[in-house]
Amino acid sequence: MKNMIWPAILLFFWIGLTQSLDSIDVIMGLIISVISFALAKKFFTSNSSYPKLNVIKVIQYIFMVFIQMIKSGFESLYMLVTRKSQVKIIKVPTDFPSDFYVFVLAISITLTPGTVTIYRKNSTLYVLRLFPKHSDPEKEPEAIKTPFEKLLLKD
């Protein structure tokens, strides 16, 4: 039962993105949500223990991810229009207490325009970034993970 909350959250996002409650859209969203969760669980986590979910923290995190998606969308649009694209693969080390948090961070990074999590090794993520914000390679991982990490590590 507790493994069904994340597909339910993904389905909620699907309905919000498609803006449709047609039965075929909801069924398709449910199928995609369950498959996405199963694949992500298999490939991004090595253990099956998940932390207890605080509903308020989950809502705050979802809201923050939406804000980051909108902000990154406008930044990416500006960079595309001005033709300032520059692709880099960035190593993003994390200090999370479990694989679950690394998984959530990887999904959150991939949801934001201009970034895609392409590989995970232990608690380090490798992120393809289309528009790096810093010329200093030491600051770039912090720019990617800080907005998400602050809320994930908050108790």
N, CA and C atoms as an extended XYZ file, in Angstrom:
465
Properties=species:S:1:pos:R:3:atomname:S:1:resname:S:1:resid:I:1 pbc="F F F"
N         0.818       -1.199        0.000 N   MET     1
C         0.000        0.000        0.000 CA  MET     1
C         0.862        1.263        0.000 C   MET     1
N         1.951        1.273        0.811 N   LYS     2
C         2.762        2.480        0.878 CA  LYS     2
C         3.526        2.724       -0.419 C   LYS     2
N         3.738        1.688       -1.230 N   ASN     3
C         4.399        1.875       -2.517 CA  ASN     3
C         3.467        2.482       -3.554 C   ASN     3
N         2.206        2.611       -3.255 N   MET     4
C         1.246        3.158       -4.219 CA  MET     4
C         1.091        4.669       -4.116 C   MET     4
N         1.637        5.289       -3.060 N   ILE     5
C         1.479        6.742       -2.924 CA  ILE     5
C         2.248        7.485       -4.013 C   ILE     5
N         3.437        6.994       -4.375 N   TRP     6
C         4.223        7.696       -5.396 CA  TRP     6
C         3.597        7.585       -6.787 C   TRP     6
N         3.108        6.419       -7.209 N   PRO     7
C         2.376        6.417       -8.485 CA  PRO     7
C         1.135        7.316       -8.452 C   PRO     7
N         0.500        7.412       -7.287 N   ALA     8
C        -0.667        8.296       -7.166 CA  ALA     8
C        -0.246        9.753       -7.343 C   ALA     8
N         0.885       10.132       -6.774 N   ILE     9
C         1.397       11.497       -6.937 CA  ILE     9
C         1.768       11.742       -8.399 C   ILE     9
N         2.413       10.760       -9.030 N   LEU    10
C         2.756       10.889      -10.452 CA  LEU    10
C         1.491       11.011      -11.305 C   LEU    10
N         0.457       10.267      -10.965 N   LEU    11
C        -0.812       10.357      -11.693 CA  LEU    11
C        -1.411       11.755      -11.535 C   LEU    11
N        -1.323       12.302      -10.336 N   PHE    12
C        -1.805       13.665      -10.093 CA  PHE    12
C        -1.075       14.652      -11.004 C   PHE    12
N         0.268       14.510      -11.117 N   PHE    13
C         1.047       15.359      -12.027 CA  PHE    13
C         0.594       15.149      -13.473 C   PHE    13
N         0.368       13.907      -13.854 N   TRP    14
C        -0.058       13.588      -15.216 CA  TRP    14
C        -1.377       14.293      -15.550 C   TRP    14
N        -2.318       14.206      -14.636 N   ILE    15
C        -3.612       14.852      -14.866 CA  ILE    15
C        -3.435       16.371      -14.954 C   ILE    15
N        -2.572       16.914      -14.119 N   GLY    16
C        -2.305       18.353      -14.172 CA  GLY    16
C        -1.651       18.776      -15.475 C   GLY    16
N        -0.726       17.968      -15.965 N   LEU    17
C        -0.041       18.312      -17.206 CA  LEU    17
C        -0.921       18.123      -18.433 C   LEU    17
N        -1.725       17.063      -18.457 N   THR    18
C        -2.597       16.829      -19.610 CA  THR    18
C        -3.876       17.654      -19.530 C   THR    18
N        -4.235       18.103      -18.337 N   GLN    19
C        -5.453       18.879      -18.094 CA  GLN    19
C        -6.687       18.178      -18.660 C   GLN    19
N        -6.730       16.862      -18.422 N   SER    20
C        -7.841       16.079      -18.931 CA  SER    20
C        -8.215       14.988      -17.937 C   SER    20
N        -9.499       14.814      -17.747 N   LEU    21
C        -9.991       13.727      -16.900 CA  LEU    21
C       -10.717       12.666      -17.726 C   LEU    21
N       -10.447       12.647      -19.030 N   ASP    22
C       -11.025       11.593      -19.872 CA  ASP    22
C       -10.510       10.254      -19.382 C   ASP    22
N       -11.345        9.233      -19.473 N   SER    23
C       -10.968        7.922      -18.936 CA  SER    23
C        -9.697        7.383      -19.595 C   SER    23
N        -9.533        7.571      -20.889 N   ILE    24
C        -8.342        7.053      -21.568 CA  ILE    24
C        -7.084        7.780      -21.085 C   ILE    24
N        -7.187        9.096      -20.839 N   ASP    25
C        -6.043        9.860      -20.343 CA  ASP    25
C        -5.660        9.435      -18.927 C   ASP    25
N        -6.657        9.221      -18.081 N   VAL    26
C        -6.393        8.808      -16.702 CA  VAL    26
C        -5.797        7.402      -16.678 C   VAL    26
N        -6.338        6.487      -17.481 N   ILE    27
C        -5.807        5.113      -17.536 CA  ILE    27
C        -4.376        5.128      -18.060 C   ILE    27
N        -4.133        5.917      -19.110 N   MET    28
C        -2.777        6.016      -19.663 CA  MET    28
C        -1.821        6.604      -18.614 C   MET    28
N        -2.257        7.629      -17.896 N   GLY    29
C        -1.443        8.221      -16.839 CA  GLY    29
C        -1.147        7.239      -15.730 C   GLY    29
N        -2.142        6.434      -15.363 N   LEU    30
C        -1.950        5.426      -14.326 CA  LEU    30
C        -0.931        4.382      -14.765 C   LEU    30
N        -1.044        3.927      -15.999 N   ILE    31
C        -0.097        2.931      -16.525 CA  ILE    31
C         1.316        3.505      -16.550 C   ILE    31
N         1.460        4.713      -17.080 N   ILE    32
C         2.779        5.344      -17.155 CA  ILE    32
C         3.343        5.604      -15.761 C   ILE    32
N         2.504        6.015      -14.818 N   SER    33
C         2.960        6.277      -13.445 CA  SER    33
C         3.479        5.015      -12.775 C   SER    33
N         2.748        3.920      -12.903 N   VAL    34
C         3.157        2.660      -12.274 CA  VAL    34
C         4.452        2.137      -12.920 C   VAL    34
N         4.527        2.193      -14.246 N   ILE    35
C         5.737        1.732      -14.937 CA  ILE    35
C         6.930        2.618      -14.580 C   ILE    35
N         6.731        3.941      -14.561 N   SER    36
C         7.814        4.867      -14.207 CA  SER    36
C         8.326        4.602      -12.802 C   SER    36
N         7.402        4.413      -11.867 N   PHE    37
C         7.806        4.152      -10.487 CA  PHE    37
C         8.552        2.822      -10.371 C   PHE    37
N         8.054        1.804      -11.035 N   ALA    38
C         8.701        0.488      -10.964 CA  ALA    38
C        10.111        0.537      -11.561 C   ALA    38
N        10.255        1.189      -12.697 N   LEU    39
C        11.588        1.292      -13.319 CA  LEU    39
C        12.530        2.147      -12.478 C   LEU    39
N        12.029        3.249      -11.970 N   ALA    40
C        12.862        4.114      -11.144 CA  ALA    40
C        13.291        3.394       -9.865 C   ALA    40
N        12.378        2.658       -9.272 N   LYS    41
C        12.705        1.907       -8.048 CA  LYS    41
C        13.776        0.854       -8.336 C   LYS    41
N        13.651        0.199       -9.493 N   LYS    42
C        14.609       -0.844       -9.850 CA  LYS    42
C        15.991       -0.285      -10.152 C   LYS    42
N        16.043        0.813      -10.893 N   PHE    43
C        17.325        1.318      -11.368 CA  PHE    43
C        17.961        2.389      -10.496 C   PHE    43
N        17.194        3.045       -9.639 N   PHE    44
C        17.753        4.133       -8.846 CA  PHE    44
C        17.881        3.829       -7.365 C   PHE    44
N        17.311        2.747       -6.877 N   THR    45
C        17.438        2.433       -5.460 CA  THR    45
C        17.960        1.017       -5.286 C   THR    45
N        18.787        0.865       -4.263 N   SER    46
C        19.339       -0.465       -3.999 CA  SER    46
C        18.641       -1.137       -2.825 C   SER    46
N        17.891       -0.385       -2.060 N   ASN    47
C        17.125       -0.989       -0.976 CA  ASN    47
C        15.654       -0.616       -1.134 C   ASN    47
N        14.802       -1.343       -0.488 N   SER    48
C        13.371       -1.092       -0.663 CA  SER    48
C        12.747       -0.375        0.530 C   SER    48
N        13.565        0.182        1.416 N   SER    49
C        13.006        0.901        2.558 CA  SER    49
C        12.846        2.377        2.213 C   SER    49
N        11.682        2.900        2.504 N   TYR    50
C        11.382        4.291        2.216 CA  TYR    50
C        11.073        4.997        3.522 C   TYR    50
N        11.454        6.258        3.622 N   PRO    51
C        11.136        6.986        4.849 CA  PRO    51
C         9.640        7.268        4.946 C   PRO    51
N         9.187        7.530        6.147 N   LYS    52
C         7.788        7.905        6.331 CA  LYS    52
C         7.567        9.251        5.666 C   LYS    52
N         6.410        9.398        5.050 N   LEU    53
C         6.113       10.630        4.330 CA  LEU    53
C         5.348       11.603        5.214 C   LEU    53
N         5.844       12.816        5.267 N   ASN    54
C         5.153       13.909        5.919 CA  ASN    54
C         4.381       14.631        4.817 C   ASN    54
N         3.070       14.645        4.896 N   VAL    55
C         2.227       15.177        3.830 CA  VAL    55
C         2.554       16.650        3.556 C   VAL    55
N         2.765       17.422        4.587 N   ILE    56
C         3.073       18.845        4.402 CA  ILE    56
C         4.417       19.007        3.693 C   ILE    56
N         5.388       18.193        4.067 N   LYS    57
C         6.699       18.250        3.422 CA  LYS    57
C         6.595       17.856        1.940 C   LYS    57
N         5.778       16.852        1.628 N   VAL    58
C         5.589       16.425        0.234 CA  VAL    58
C         4.934       17.545       -0.568 C   VAL    58
N         3.929       18.203       -0.006 N   ILE    59
C         3.254       19.303       -0.702 CA  ILE    59
C         4.217       20.468       -0.914 C   ILE    59
N         5.014       20.802        0.107 N   GLN    60
C         6.011       21.862       -0.039 CA  GLN    60
C         7.017       21.512       -1.134 C   GLN    60
N         7.433       20.255       -1.161 N   TYR    61
C         8.413       19.832       -2.157 CA  TYR    61
C         7.823       19.899       -3.570 C   TYR    61
N         6.599       19.443       -3.736 N   ILE    62
C         5.939       19.496       -5.042 CA  ILE    62
C         5.817       20.948       -5.508 C   ILE    62
N         5.420       21.834       -4.612 N   PHE    63
C         5.306       23.252       -4.945 CA  PHE    63
C         6.669       23.814       -5.355 C   PHE    63
N         7.712       23.464       -4.602 N   MET    64
C         9.055       23.957       -4.913 CA  MET    64
C         9.544       23.422       -6.260 C   MET    64
N         9.236       22.165       -6.586 N   VAL    65
C         9.631       21.598       -7.878 CA  VAL    65
C         8.917       22.333       -9.009 C   VAL    65
N         7.632       22.645       -8.827 N   PHE    66
C         6.903       23.421       -9.842 CA  PHE    66
C         7.549       24.789      -10.049 C   PHE    66
N         7.924       25.452       -8.959 N   ILE    67
C         8.584       26.760       -9.060 CA  ILE    67
C         9.897       26.617       -9.830 C   ILE    67
N        10.689       25.590       -9.504 N   GLN    68
C        11.955       25.365      -10.201 CA  GLN    68
C        11.732       25.056      -11.684 C   GLN    68
N        10.680       24.294      -11.993 N   MET    69
C        10.376       23.974      -13.389 CA  MET    69
C        10.037       25.237      -14.176 C   MET    69
N         9.241       26.106      -13.593 N   ILE    70
C         8.856       27.346      -14.272 CA  ILE    70
C        10.072       28.252      -14.443 C   ILE    70
N        10.838       28.404      -13.371 N   LYS    71
C        12.028       29.250      -13.419 CA  LYS    71
C        13.034       28.736      -14.452 C   LYS    71
N        13.303       27.443      -14.416 N   SER    72
C        14.241       26.846      -15.373 CA  SER    72
C        13.713       26.904      -16.797 C   SER    72
N        12.399       26.803      -16.947 N   GLY    73
C        11.799       26.907      -18.274 CA  GLY    73
C        12.051       28.264      -18.895 C   GLY    73
N        11.867       29.329      -18.125 N   PHE    74
C        12.125       30.673      -18.644 CA  PHE    74
C        13.616       30.886      -18.912 C   PHE    74
N        14.477       30.383      -18.013 N   GLU    75
C        15.925       30.503      -18.231 CA  GLU    75
C        16.343       29.758      -19.498 C   GLU    75
N        15.813       28.555      -19.683 N   SER    76
C        16.147       27.758      -20.867 CA  SER    76
C        15.642       28.434      -22.134 C   SER    76
N        14.439       28.984      -22.079 N   LEU    77
C        13.885       29.685      -23.231 CA  LEU    77
C        14.758       30.873      -23.613 C   LEU    77
N        15.184       31.642      -22.615 N   TYR    78
C        16.060       32.786      -22.873 CA  TYR    78
C        17.380       32.334      -23.505 C   TYR    78
N        17.963       31.268      -22.968 N   MET    79
C        19.233       30.769      -23.495 CA  MET    79
C        19.073       30.250      -24.922 C   MET    79
N        17.957       29.609      -25.216 N   LEU    80
C        17.719       29.120      -26.574 CA  LEU    80
C        17.551       30.269      -27.562 C   LEU    80
N        16.797       31.290      -27.155 N   VAL    81
C        16.557       32.427      -28.037 CA  VAL    81
C        17.851       33.195      -28.297 C   VAL    81
N        18.676       33.334      -27.271 N   THR    82
C        19.936       34.073      -27.433 CA  THR    82
C        21.080       33.187      -27.912 C   THR    82
N        20.777       31.912      -28.135 N   ARG    83
C        21.756       30.932      -28.637 CA  ARG    83
C        23.011       30.841      -27.763 C   ARG    83
N        22.801       30.740      -26.489 N   LYS    84
C        23.909       30.609      -25.543 CA  LYS    84
C        23.947       29.214      -24.925 C   LYS    84
N        23.709       28.199      -25.724 N   SER    85
C        23.715       26.846      -25.174 CA  SER    85
C        25.136       26.320      -25.081 C   SER    85
N        25.360       25.557      -24.024 N   GLN    86
C        26.664       24.974      -23.764 CA  GLN    86
C        26.401       23.714      -22.948 C   GLN    86
N        26.685       22.561      -23.504 N   VAL    87
C        26.347       21.301      -22.849 CA  VAL    87
C        27.525       20.821      -22.004 C   VAL    87
N        27.232       20.445      -20.759 N   LYS    88
C        28.250       19.897      -19.860 CA  LYS    88
C        27.657       18.756      -19.048 C   LYS    88
N        28.498       17.791      -18.732 N   ILE    89
C        28.107       16.736      -17.792 CA  ILE    89
C        28.732       17.100      -16.456 C   ILE    89
N        27.894       17.183      -15.446 N   ILE    90
C        28.322       17.659      -14.136 CA  ILE    90
C        28.153       16.549      -13.107 C   ILE    90
N        29.188       16.334      -12.328 N   LYS    91
C        29.170       15.351      -11.241 CA  LYS    91
C        28.583       16.033       -9.999 C   LYS    91
N        27.472       15.481       -9.508 N   VAL    92
C        26.760       16.078       -8.376 CA  VAL    92
C        26.785       15.109       -7.196 C   VAL    92
N        27.715       15.307       -6.249 N   PRO    93
C        27.731       14.445       -5.062 CA  PRO    93
C        26.608       14.833       -4.102 C   PRO    93
N        26.022       13.838       -3.450 N   THR    94
C        24.957       14.104       -2.479 CA  THR    94
C        25.315       13.474       -1.138 C   THR    94
N        24.668       13.955       -0.108 N   ASP    95
C        24.899       13.448        1.252 CA  ASP    95
C        23.597       12.988        1.889 C   ASP    95
N        22.772       12.306        1.129 N   PHE    96
C        21.486       11.885        1.647 CA  PHE    96
C        21.613       10.618        2.476 C   PHE    96
N        20.719       10.456        3.473 N   PRO    97
C        20.785        9.288        4.348 CA  PRO    97
C        20.320        7.983        3.695 C   PRO    97
N        19.579        8.071        2.579 N   SER    98
C        19.127        6.839        1.937 CA  SER    98
C        19.037        7.036        0.424 C   SER    98
N        18.947        5.907       -0.270 N   ASP    99
C        18.822        5.939       -1.728 CA  ASP    99
C        17.530        6.596       -2.176 C   ASP    99
N        16.525        6.547       -1.350 N   PHE   100
C        15.244        7.140       -1.696 CA  PHE   100
C        15.394        8.629       -2.013 C   PHE   100
N        16.136        9.340       -1.169 N   TYR   101
C        16.335       10.774       -1.383 CA  TYR   101
C        17.147       11.047       -2.653 C   TYR   101
N        18.122       10.194       -2.935 N   VAL   102
C        18.904       10.331       -4.172 CA  VAL   102
C        17.977       10.141       -5.372 C   VAL   102
N        17.084        9.168       -5.274 N   PHE   103
C        16.098        8.910       -6.323 CA  PHE   103
C        15.192       10.122       -6.538 C   PHE   103
N        14.676       10.696       -5.472 N   VAL   104
C        13.793       11.865       -5.581 CA  VAL   104
C        14.559       13.044       -6.174 C   VAL   104
N        15.806       13.241       -5.763 N   LEU   105
C        16.620       14.321       -6.328 CA  LEU   105
C        16.847       14.107       -7.821 C   LEU   105
N        17.150       12.869       -8.221 N   ALA   106
C        17.382       12.567       -9.637 CA  ALA   106
C        16.141       12.864      -10.472 C   ALA   106
N        14.983       12.477       -9.985 N   ILE   107
C        13.730       12.741      -10.704 CA  ILE   107
C        13.462       14.237      -10.765 C   ILE   107
N        13.697       14.940       -9.669 N   SER   108
C        13.459       16.387       -9.624 CA  SER   108
C        14.373       17.135      -10.587 C   SER   108
N        15.633       16.728      -10.641 N   ILE   109
C        16.581       17.355      -11.568 CA  ILE   109
C        16.133       17.125      -13.005 C   ILE   109
N        15.693       15.926      -13.309 N   THR   110
C        15.265       15.599      -14.672 CA  THR   110
C        13.998       16.363      -15.062 C   THR   110
N        13.124       16.648      -14.105 N   LEU   111
C        11.895       17.389      -14.401 CA  LEU   111
C        12.153       18.844      -14.773 C   LEU   111
N        13.249       19.421      -14.303 N   THR   112
C        13.514       20.826      -14.598 CA  THR   112
C        14.117       20.960      -15.990 C   THR   112
N        13.622       21.888      -16.790 N   PRO   113
C        14.144       22.068      -18.152 CA  PRO   113
C        15.628       22.401      -18.160 C   PRO   113
N        16.340       21.788      -19.093 N   GLY   114
C        17.770       22.054      -19.250 CA  GLY   114
C        18.667       21.110      -18.481 C   GLY   114
N        18.095       20.197      -17.683 N   THR   115
C        18.906       19.239      -16.931 CA  THR   115
C        18.309       17.840      -17.046 C   THR   115
N        19.190       16.850      -17.150 N   VAL   116
C        18.765       15.452      -17.207 CA  VAL   116
C        19.742       14.623      -16.392 C   VAL   116
N        19.250       13.832      -15.463 N   THR   117
C        20.102       12.908      -14.727 CA  THR   117
C        20.384       11.729      -15.650 C   THR   117
N        21.672       11.502      -15.948 N   ILE   118
C        21.999       10.458      -16.914 CA  ILE   118
C        22.629        9.220      -16.281 C   ILE   118
N        23.141        9.345      -15.045 N   TYR   119
C        23.808        8.198      -14.425 CA  TYR   119
C        23.862        8.411      -12.924 C   TYR   119
N        23.829        7.315      -12.191 N   ARG   120
C        23.976        7.355      -10.737 CA  ARG   120
C        25.002        6.333      -10.321 C   ARG   120
N        25.949        6.742       -9.499 N   LYS   121
C        26.931        5.829       -8.925 CA  LYS   121
C        26.973        6.115       -7.432 C   LYS   121
N        26.482        5.145       -6.653 N   ASN   122
C        26.317        5.305       -5.205 CA  ASN   122
C        25.453        6.525       -4.932 C   ASN   122
N        25.983        7.523       -4.239 N   SER   123
C        25.173        8.712       -3.953 CA  SER   123
C        25.578        9.893       -4.831 C   SER   123
N        26.265        9.628       -5.924 N   THR   124
C        26.669       10.679       -6.860 CA  THR   124
C        25.849       10.572       -8.140 C   THR   124
N        25.323       11.705       -8.554 N   LEU   125
C        24.546       11.770       -9.793 CA  LEU   125
C        25.380       12.472      -10.864 C   LEU   125
N        25.232       12.024      -12.092 N   TYR   126
C        25.859       12.689      -13.229 CA  TYR   126
C        24.723       13.319      -14.026 C   TYR   126
N        24.821       14.639      -14.190 N   VAL   127
C        23.731       15.412      -14.774 CA  VAL   127
C        24.203       16.082      -16.062 C   VAL   127
N        23.422       15.919      -17.108 N   LEU   128
C        23.658       16.618      -18.364 CA  LEU   128
C        22.946       17.962      -18.257 C   LEU   128
N        23.725       19.035      -18.343 N   ARG   129
C        23.152       20.377      -18.207 CA  ARG   129
C        23.375       21.149      -19.494 C   ARG   129
N        22.303       21.652      -20.064 N   LEU   130
C        22.399       22.369      -21.335 CA  LEU   130
C        22.933       23.790      -21.174 C   LEU   130
N        22.621       24.418      -20.072 N   PHE   131
C        23.007       25.809      -19.874 CA  PHE   131
C        23.646       25.988      -18.495 C   PHE   131
N        24.928       25.642      -18.348 N   PRO   132
C        25.568       25.809      -17.032 CA  PRO   132
C        25.512       27.264      -16.581 C   PRO   132
N        25.302       27.466      -15.298 N   LYS   133
C        25.175       28.823      -14.755 CA  LYS   133
C        26.509       29.390      -14.295 C   LYS   133
N        27.466       28.514      -14.003 N   HIS   134
C        28.747       28.967      -13.461 CA  HIS   134
C        29.895       28.481      -14.340 C   HIS   134
N        30.908       29.323      -14.463 N   SER   135
C        32.102       28.885      -15.186 CA  SER   135
C        32.996       28.056      -14.268 C   SER   135
N        32.826       28.228      -12.953 N   ASP   136
C        33.583       27.460      -11.973 CA  ASP   136
C        32.932       26.089      -11.792 C   ASP   136
N        33.640       24.997      -12.142 N   PRO   137
C        33.024       23.660      -12.032 CA  PRO   137
C        32.687       23.240      -10.603 C   PRO   137
N        33.262       23.904       -9.604 N   GLU   138
C        32.964       23.567       -8.210 CA  GLU   138
C        31.593       24.112       -7.774 C   GLU   138
N        31.143       25.197       -8.384 N   LYS   139
C        29.878       25.817       -7.991 CA  LYS   139
C        28.671       25.213       -8.704 C   LYS   139
N        28.894       24.606       -9.845 N   GLU   140
C        27.782       24.092      -10.650 CA  GLU   140
C        26.984       22.987       -9.953 C   GLU   140
N        27.634       21.988       -9.315 N   PRO   141
C        26.836       20.964       -8.615 CA  PRO   141
C        25.950       21.551       -7.522 C   PRO   141
N        26.458       22.546       -6.820 N   GLU   142
C        25.666       23.184       -5.766 CA  GLU   142
C        24.462       23.911       -6.357 C   GLU   142
N        24.652       24.558       -7.508 N   ALA   143
C        23.545       25.269       -8.148 CA  ALA   143
C        22.450       24.305       -8.578 C   ALA   143
N        22.829       23.094       -8.939 N   ILE   144
C        21.839       22.105       -9.383 CA  ILE   144
C        21.072       21.522       -8.204 C   ILE   144
N        21.774       21.122       -7.158 N   LYS   145
C        21.118       20.361       -6.086 CA  LYS   145
C        20.583       21.191       -4.919 C   LYS   145
N        21.106       22.387       -4.694 N   THR   146
C        20.754       23.160       -3.501 CA  THR   146
C        19.266       23.413       -3.317 C   THR   146
N        18.524       23.861       -4.354 N   PRO   147
C        17.094       24.117       -4.096 CA  PRO   147
C        16.348       22.866       -3.629 C   PRO   147
N        16.696       21.716       -4.177 N   PHE   148
C        16.015       20.472       -3.835 CA  PHE   148
C        16.529       19.921       -2.500 C   PHE   148
N        17.834       19.974       -2.320 N   GLU   149
C        18.459       19.393       -1.136 CA  GLU   149
C        18.013       20.070        0.148 C   GLU   149
N        17.862       21.387        0.105 N   LYS   150
C        17.439       22.114        1.305 CA  LYS   150
C        16.137       21.571        1.867 C   LYS   150
N        15.176       21.357        0.991 N   LEU   151
C        13.861       20.885        1.448 CA  LEU   151
C        13.868       19.397        1.773 C   LEU   151
N        14.635       18.603        1.029 N   LEU   152
C        14.688       17.165        1.300 CA  LEU   152
C        15.357       16.852        2.630 C   LEU   152
N        16.363       17.633        3.003 N   LEU   153
C        17.086       17.373        4.250 CA  LEU   153
C        16.449       18.050        5.454 C   LEU   153
N        15.475       18.924        5.205 N   LYS   154
C        14.791       19.632        6.292 CA  LYS   154
C        13.924       18.646        7.081 C   LYS   154
N        14.046       18.681        8.384 N   ASP   155
C        13.246       17.786        9.228 CA  ASP   155
C        11.969       18.391        9.686 C   ASP   155
